[in-house]
Amino acid sequence: MWFQRQIELAPRPRGFHLVTNEVVGAIPEIADLRVGLAHLHILHTSASLTLNENASPDVRRDFESWFNHAVPADAPFWTHTLEGPDDMPAHIKASLLGPSLTLPVGDGRLRLGTWQGVYLCEHRDSGGARSLVVTLTGE
């Protein structure tokens, strides 16, 4: 089986947001897979996806703090500034984390670890709704 759908995630402020349930809820077809893969790809250059801790909100706040320290918005060396002071840092952060995740599917669900969740990493102050292409393959 091959299946693909574009889904839209609700707008969120800058930060790291758990979206596992929102993504899975948008692809009920996952229930038909006994074994397979789910590929998630974000269609933006200023947001990214990652897989990490799904329980403590401190982890998500610490991710945001570290990335803001490592890639500051007010760096004097940015030259791409026409779209605002948060845009170029957002591109760098998105490149560091990446646009895609490939996750195992088993028995009709994502086969994630107990403490794992899919994050939408919103790197803009007001990025708006974000689109993902979800591709499922398996049997």
N, C-alpha and C positions, 0 to 999 in steps of 0.2 A: 504494500500500500504506500502510495505517496499522496501527501496532502499539503496544501499551502494556503495560508490566509494572512492578510495584513490586518493587524489589530491596532487600535489606538488606545494609548494609556492616558488617563486623566492628567491634566496639568498639575505640576507640583512645584514648590519653591526649590531653590538650590539646596542640594543635600543628597543623601543616600536613602532611598526609599524601598522598602520591601514590596515587591509586586508579584510574587509567586502566585497568590490566589487570583489576582486579576488576570494574569496571563493564562493560567490553567482554565479559569472560568470562561475565557474567550475561545477555547478550543475543545469543546466537548468530544470531538472526534478522537481525542487521546484515549478515551475509554475503550476504543476498539483495538488498541495495540496490546498484544501479549508481550512482545519484545520489540524494541526499536530505539530510535533517537529523535529528539526534538532539537531543532536548531533555531535559535532566536537571534535575529539580526536587527539592530536599531538603525533607522534610516536618517540619522542625524550626525553631524560632526561636532556637536557641542554637548553631547550626552553619551553615556556609555552603559554597559551592562557588566555586572560581576556577580559572582556567587560567593556568599560569605555568611556569617553569623545571623541567625534569624530570630534570636531571643532578646538579647540585650540592646536597647536603643543606644547605650553608651558606645557600642562598637560603631554604629552608623555616625554618631557625632564625632568620634575620634577619627574616622575616615575623612570626614569633611575638614576637621581641624588640620590633619596632616597634609592633605592636598592643598589647602589654602596657604599653609606655611611653605610647602615645597614649590608651589606655582602661584606666586602672589599676583593679585590683580593690578597692583600699582607699580609693577616693575618698570623702571625707566627705559628698558631696552625693547619693549614691545613696539612694533611698527604697524601692526594690523590693529588699528584702534577705531576705525570708522563705525563699527557696530557696537561700540561701548567698551568700557574697561573690563568687563567680565568675559568678552568674547574670545580673545586670544588665549587667555588662561584656560577657558573651557575647551578649546581645541586641543591644547597640550594634555590636559587631564583625560580627555576622551581617548587620545592616542595611547596614553600610558595604560589605560584599562582595557580598551578595545571595544569594538562594536558588536561582538557576537559571543554566544555561548552554545556549546553543543552538550546536551544533557541526555543521560540514559532514560529510557522509558521501559517500565515493566509492569505487567498486570494492570494496565490502564491508567498508570499515574507516573509522574516524574519520580525517578528513583534517586532521591536526594538523601543525604545524611540527616540524622536527627536534628542537627543544629544548622542546617544549610537552607538558605533562601536566595532567590533571585532579587538582585538590587537593580533598580533604575538609578543611575548616578546622574543626577541633574546638575550640570556645571554652570548653568546660566542663572542669573537672579530670577528671571521670568522666562523660562524656556517654552512654555506653552505645552499643548498636548504633544505626545511623542508617539511615533508610529514604529511598530515592529513587524517584520515579516517572520512568521512562524512556519517552519517546514517540519512535517512529521514523516518519518519513514519507518517501516517495520512490518511485522505480521501479527 
